[in-house]
Each structure stands twice: as structure tokens, then as C-alpha cells.
Amino acid sequence: MAKPNSEDRNEARFDHSSPLQIKDLGSGEIYEARMRNYSSGGIYFESDGRLRKGTRIYICVQHSPYAQSSGVLEYYTGEVMWCKHLKRSVFKYGYGIQLVSDSTAPAPDTASDSKTVKNSRRHPRKPYFRSVQFGNHEGMFKGSTKNLSPTGVFIATREKLQIGQQITLNLPLSSGKMSEVSGQIIWLNEEGFGLKFKKM
């Protein structure tokens, strides 16, 4: 159970540690980050990425405290309210983010897959746990899917990959058959990667 943060705020903040990917909607830059706490209307995270006050960002989180079920990939739009330089952290900066509703901005994995604070995704991801094999020009690898949507899939793996790599995936279907699909890695975290399917 989350513990309330001791900060004196109008909205209670709760401790929650989760890896994030942050996309600056102005520059398009993507940064690794880690959530430290959250409230009903905002989050605090730390990152080496430099963001200015007022910057609009997309936040990609695999273990969202706002999600109704665990392991579901979530996207949120936010605005940087404040920033501070950190001295006792592995990251350089700490950010206070206010979550905002913005249905016009594209999500990091697809231009048609937008996410607002009200969780109104056009293509919601559903839990989908399967052992899979995937490969690229370097060879074949093993992993496991965690969730799936019509536009992409999250694959947990220990393999060292890079954003932008093309992947071919043997995806098990509920019928017992295998479907070969291909896509591009559009984000990474310490657990695995998000794959955007190529349009057929």
C-alpha cells in the first residue's frame, strides 16, 4: 500500500517508484526518468533530461499508480511546474508535474494513440502474457509479452536493444497458431521495450 508523502501540500502525495520515459512535446527529445511520488493531479520524477518550467511532456509509465490493473502501459500529458537541481540522487534534476488533459498531442508510440488524464485511449492495451521469440539482424531472442493493443505490444526481456531497431516477432494467437509480425522499438526501460507494429 502506498505511503503518504510528508510534504505539506493541498493534495496528499504518495510514494511510488516506477521507471518512466518522458517526451518533450516541443523538441521531441525522449528522456529516461523515475517517478518518486504522485497525487491525484500530479507527479514528481527525477531525470537527467533538462526541461524548462511550462514545458508540455508525455509521460510513459509501465507501472502507473493510476491504472486499474498492474502491468498496463499508460500515457499521460503533463506540464512542468517546477524544477530543482539534485545533489543526493543518481539523477541531476527533480520535476514537479501537473497532469493535464490534452487529446490533441500524439502519444510516443503512434500518432493516433492519444492518452489523456481520463484514460481515454483509442487503442487501450490489454494484459497479454505469452512467451515469445523475436529477432533482428543480430539474431533471435526470447522474452514475454505483458500487454497488447492493435498498434503495439510491450515485451519484457533482458536483451540490450536500441530505440528505432526493427524487430520481427512470432506472436502466439489464442487459436494456438503463430503470427509473424514486425515493428519498430519506440521506447525502452529496464524491463523491456515497446514495439509499434508496422502497418500492413
N, C-alpha and C positions, 0 to 999 in steps of 0.2 A: 504494500500500500504506500502511496506517495506521502512524503512528509512535508508539512507546510514549511516554506522558507521563512526565515526570521526577519526578512526585510519589512520595513514599515511602509506598506502600500495600500491603496484603496482596494485593490484586488489581491486576494491571497495568492502567493506563488508557491508551487510545489516542486520539490526536487525531482528531476528526471534527466537521466543521462542517455543520450542517443546520438549516433553519428548522423550528420546532415550533409547535404550538398546544397550550396547556395548559388543562385544565378542572379547576377546583376542585370536587371532588365534594360539598363541603359547601355552598358558596354558589351553585354553578352558574356562576360567573364564568369567562370564557374570556380567556386572555392570549396574546399573541404572544411567542415566545421563540426562542433559538438554542442548539442543542447545541454544546458545545465539546469534550467528550471523553466516553468511555464505558469501562466494564469489563464483565465477564461478568454482574455483578449490579447495576449502577447507571450513572447518567449524571450529568454536570454540565452545566447550562444556565444561561443568563443571560436575564433578563426585567425589564420594568418592573412586572410584576404583583407584588403583595405577598402572600406565602404564609408561613404560620407553620410552625414545626417540628411535625411529626406530621401535617400536612395530607395527606389522600389526594387524588391527582390522576390524571387521564387524560392521557396524552401522545400526541398525534397527530403522526406523522412521515412525510414523503413519501420521504425517502432514508435509511431505517433501516440502521444498520450491522449489525443482527441479521438482516435479511431475506436470504433465499436468492437473490433476484434484485433487480435495481435497478428503481426506479420504482414499487415496490409500496407502497401505503398501509398503514401499520402503526399499531396502537394498543397502548399499554402502561399498566398501572396501576402507580403508584409512590407512595412516601411521602417527604415532605420530611424529611431527616435533619439538615440544617444550612443556614443562610443567611448570607450576608455582603453588606455594602454595598460596591458597586464604585466606585472613583474614576477608573479609566482604562478605561472601557468606554462604549459607546453606551447600555448598559442600566444600570439602577440597582442590580439585585441579582443575586447568583450563588447557585445552589442545588445542593446535593448530594442526589441522589435514589436511593433504594433501590428497585429493581423488585420488585414483589410479585405473587403470583398471586391474582386476585380475579375469579371468574366471575360474581359477583352484581351488579356495578356495570354500568350501561348505558353503552355507547360513545357518543361525542358525536353520531354520525350516525343512530343508530337504537336503540331500546330493546331490540331483540332481537339486536343485533350486538355481542357482547361479545368482548373480546380479553384473553387472559392472557399471561403471560410465555412460556408454552409454545406460543404462536402457534396457539391452538385457536379460530379464528374460525368462527362458524356459517355466515357467508356470506363466504368468502375472496374477495378481489379478484384478478382475473387480468389480466395485461398485455393491453391492447386499444388499439392505435394506429390512430386514424382521424381524418381532418379532418372537422370538424363545423360546423354553423351552429346558433346558439342565439339566443334573443331574450327580451326582456321589454317592458314598456310604453314603454321608451325607444328601442327599435329592434332590429335584427338585428346579430349579431356573429359573428366567426369564432374558432375555437380548434381544439384537438386533444385527443382523449381519450388518457389514459395507462393507466388500468386501469378495470375494470368488475366489478360484482357484481350479484346480483339486486336489491339495495336501493339502489344508487347508482353514481356514476361520478366520476372525477376529470378535470377539463377544464383544460388548460393554455391560458392566454390572457393578453394584456396589458391587457385591458379592466379599468377600475376599477369594481368591483361591491361589494355590501354583503351581509353575512350576513343571512339572512331573506328576500332577494329571491326572487320566484317566476320560474322560468325554463322556457321551452319549448325542447326540444331535438329536432333532426332527427338521429336516430341511424342510421347505416348498418348494415345487417344483413349477415351472411355470405352470404345468398342474393342480395345485390345490391339488395334493396329498402330503402326508408327507413321508419323507425318514428318517429312523433312521440310523445315522452314529455314529461312535465312534472315539476317537482320544486322543491325549495327549497334555496338555498345554505345549508349548515350550517357551513362553515368556509372560510377564505381563507388563502393565503400568497402569497409574492412570485411564485410560478409560476402560480397559477391558483386553482381553487376545487373544493370537494367538494359534489356535488349529491346530495341524497337524493330518490329517486323518490317520487311520490305513489302511495298505494295505489289500485289500480283497483277 
